[in-house]
């Protein structure tokens, strides 16, 4: 039997859970099961006090700058990335490399304080590209992951390890190695060609060789619209053909 909550969107499910003072993290299936459990227990008004969800302490948005070749990031490499991911049994799998290679990351920004290196990014959802999740990661000055969180259902901090977080970690490894990173190209970065005329790929066809809807083109008396002194001149032997179509 289908659940009464199965037709709700992720945002609507979170709203219903918030009314019940319930935990909001998890996949959509988990949120539906949580709502059903609250309904079965009629636990609407006597909800237990839950610990507030973890939220990283991050700098103001204005402090961040887009990464570029002149910026120095914490010495984060694949070895340190693997050390972090092995704790949760995950890795840089094909999904992660595809998200990075297909430019699912919208941007990659960084801010450095005396103790930590803050990285902020946004990644488009794999199945719904109109949805994007904000990711925050902090590194120690020695290049180890300090905290990580993502807005998606499975990216709760302080040690988030969802595919979006791993994609950002992969991008950080690439940036430290090559000083380059792949993010979604803006419209101003792409060469615009709408103002250029398109190349004509067709070839000219003589009127008498045209095929129009099953009709055959036949020649009748030649008619030359040029003045008589210019007709069939020695230096211009072109002829004008008046044609009409005869259905076959």
N, C-alpha and C positions, 0 to 999 in steps of 0.2 A: 504494500500500500504506500503510495507516494506521500511524502511528508507535506504538511501545510506550508512549510518554510522553503521547500525546494524551488519555488518560483521566484523567491526573493533574490535580489542582487547582493553582492558582497557588502556594499555599503548599507543596504537595508538590514542585512543580518547583523551587522555591527551595531546599528541603531537599536535593534531589538535587544541585543545583549547588553548594551549600555543601560537600557531602561531597567534591566534586571541586575545591574551592578555585576555583570558576569565578565569573565576574561574574554578579550577580543582577539587574541592571537590564534593562529591555526589556519588550516585550509578550510575551504567552503564546506566540505563534508563534515569536518569537525565542528564547525560553527552550528550547522543544522542539528547535529547530534546533541550539542550542548543546549540549544534552545529546547529541543524535545525533552531533554532530561529535566530542565527547569519546569516545563509544563507538567510533566508527570508528577513531579514533587510539589506542584503548586507553590513554588518558592518565589513568588513575585515580590512580596513586600517584606519578607524576612530573609533577605539574602545575607549570606555570611560576608564578613568584611574580608575583602581580598587585598593582597598586596598590590600597590600601584604598579603598572607596567613599567618596565625599564625604559628610560630615555637617556641617551648619551648627552653629556654636557658638551656642547659644541659652540664655537665662536659665532658671532653674527655673520650673516650672509655676505655683508660688505667686506669682510676680512679676506675672503677667498679670492684667488685669482686663477684664471685658466692656466693649466700647465703649459710651459714652453721650454725650449732648449736651454734657456738661461737659468731655469729654476733647478734647485737642488732638492731632491726627495730623499727621505731616509733610505739607507742601503738595504732595501728589501729585495730579496732574490727568490728563485724557485725553491731553494733548500729551506728557507724560512717559511715560505708559503706552504710547502709540503708538511713541515713540522706542525703548522697550525691546523691544516686540514685533516691530518692523520688522526687527530684527537676525535674527530667526528666521522671518520670512515668515508671521506669524500676526497675528490681530487679535481685537477683540471681536465675534465673529460671532454668528449666531443661536443656536448651541448655548450659548454663554456667557451671553447675555442670558436664555435660557430657564432655564438652571440657576439663575441668580440670581432671576429672577421667580417661579419655582416653589418657591423657598425650599429649595434643596438644601443651602445652607450651614447647618450645625448651630449654629455660634456664630462670633463674631468678637471676638478679644481682642487687647489691645495692652499693650506695655510700652515705656517710653522711657528710654534711658540718655543719657549726655552726648554720645555721637557718633551713635548709631543709634536708629531707631524699629523695634521688633520687633512683627510682627503674626502671630498664630497663629489658625488656623481649621481646620475640618473640613468636608469636602464629601462627600455621599453619592454613590456610584457611579451613573452614569446608567442602566445596565441592571440592576444588582443593588442595590436600595435598602437591603438589610441590611448592605452593605459601605460603609465610609466611609474616606476618606483624610485624613490630617493634613497640613496645608500650613503652612510657615513662610516668611515673607518679611521682609526687613529693608530699610528705607529710610534714606537719608542725611538729615541735617537739612534739606537743600535739596529733598527730595522725590523723589530718584532711586532706582530700585531698586538695591540693593546686592547682595543674594543672594536666591535663591528655590529652594525644594525642595518636593517632594510625594512621598508614599509610593507613588503609583501607578507602574506600570512605565515610563512615559515622562516622569516628573517629576523625574529626577535633577538635583541641583544641581551647581554653584552658580548656574547660570542656567537653571533650569527654566522651561518655558513651556507646560506641558500645559493642558488646558481647565479643570482644577480651580484651578491657579494663576491663570489668567486670570480666572476667576470671582471669586476673592478680590481680585484687582487691580481688577476692575470694582466690587466692593462698596466698596473703599477710595475710589475716585473718587466714588462716590455719597455716601459718608459725608462726605468733605471738602466736597462741594458743598452738601448739604442737612442734614448732621448726623443723618441717618437711614440705617438699613441694614436690609435684609430678611434675616432668618434664620428657621429653623424655629421655629414657636410651640410652647411647652411646654404640657403639659396644664392647668397652672394659669392660663395666659393665655387659654384658650378658655372662653367662658361655658357652664357645664354646665346642662343642662335635663332630666336624667334624673329628677329629683324632681318635675317638673311633669306634671300630667295632660295627655294628648293631646286635642286638640280633636276632638269627634265630628263627622264629616263626613256621616254618613248622615241620612236623613229618615224620619220615622215612617210606617208603612204599616198600614192597617187589616187586621185578621185575615182578613176575608172576601176581601181582595184578594191574599193571599199565594199564591205559587206554589211548592209544595214538591215537587220531583222529579217533575214531570209529573202531580201530583195536583191536584184542584180542591177548594178550600175551600167547604164548604156550611154554611149556617146551619140549626140545629135550634131547638127550643124555647128561648126566651130564659130565661136563668137569672140572677137577680140575687142575689149573695151578701149584699147589705146587709140589715139588719133591715127589716121591712116598713114601719115608720114613716118610713124614709128613702128608700124606693123611689119614683122618679118624682116627687120633690117639686117644688114650683113653682120653687124656687130652684136645683134641680139636676136637669136633664133627661137626664143621662147614662144610657146603657143598657149592660148587660153582655151580651156575646154568647158563647155556648158554640158552638164550632165543631168540626168533624171533617173529615178529609180523605177524599175519595172518589177512587180511581184512575180516570183517564179513559183 
